[in-house]
Amino acid sequence: MTNINCTSNCVYQKDGKCHLDSVTIVSNTINNSCVYFTEKSERTAKK
């Protein structure tokens, strides 16, 4: 199990940790942002 700290407003972030079920190695990114980042909308946050 991998422990990934995350404080972004992302649908996979919960209690300061990334809860994405599976990740793959990314070898080429344009910036330092998380390639799995999906912004949490207000509607998603209320669930």
C-alpha positions as CSV (number, residue, x, y, z in Angstrom):
1,M,0.0,0.0,0.0
2,T,1.3,3.5,-0.9
3,N,0.7,6.4,1.5
4,I,0.3,9.6,-0.6
5,N,-0.1,12.9,1.3
6,C,-2.5,15.3,-0.4
7,T,-4.1,18.5,0.7
8,S,-5.5,19.6,-2.7
9,N,-9.2,20.2,-3.4
10,C,-9.4,16.8,-5.2
11,V,-12.1,14.2,-5.3
12,Y,-9.6,11.5,-4.2
13,Q,-8.3,13.5,-1.1
14,K,-9.8,12.6,2.3
15,D,-8.3,13.6,5.6
16,G,-5.0,14.8,4.0
17,K,-4.4,11.5,2.1
18,C,-5.0,10.4,-1.4
19,H,-7.6,7.6,-1.6
20,L,-7.3,6.8,-5.3
21,D,-7.7,3.0,-5.6
22,S,-4.9,2.4,-8.1
23,V,-2.1,4.5,-9.5
24,T,0.4,4.0,-12.3
25,I,3.9,5.3,-12.8
26,V,3.9,8.5,-14.8
27,S,7.2,9.2,-16.5
28,N,6.5,12.4,-18.3
29,T,4.5,15.4,-16.9
30,I,4.3,18.9,-18.1
31,N,4.2,20.4,-14.6
32,N,4.6,19.3,-11.0
33,S,0.8,18.9,-10.5
34,C,-0.7,15.5,-9.8
35,V,-1.8,13.9,-13.0
36,Y,-4.8,12.3,-11.2
37,F,-6.1,15.6,-9.8
38,T,-9.8,16.0,-10.3
39,E,-11.2,19.1,-8.7
40,K,-13.9,18.5,-6.1
41,S,-17.0,20.4,-6.9
42,E,-19.5,21.6,-4.3
43,R,-21.9,18.9,-5.4
44,T,-19.3,16.2,-5.0
45,A,-18.2,17.6,-1.7
46,K,-21.7,17.3,-0.1
47,K,-21.8,13.5,-0.6
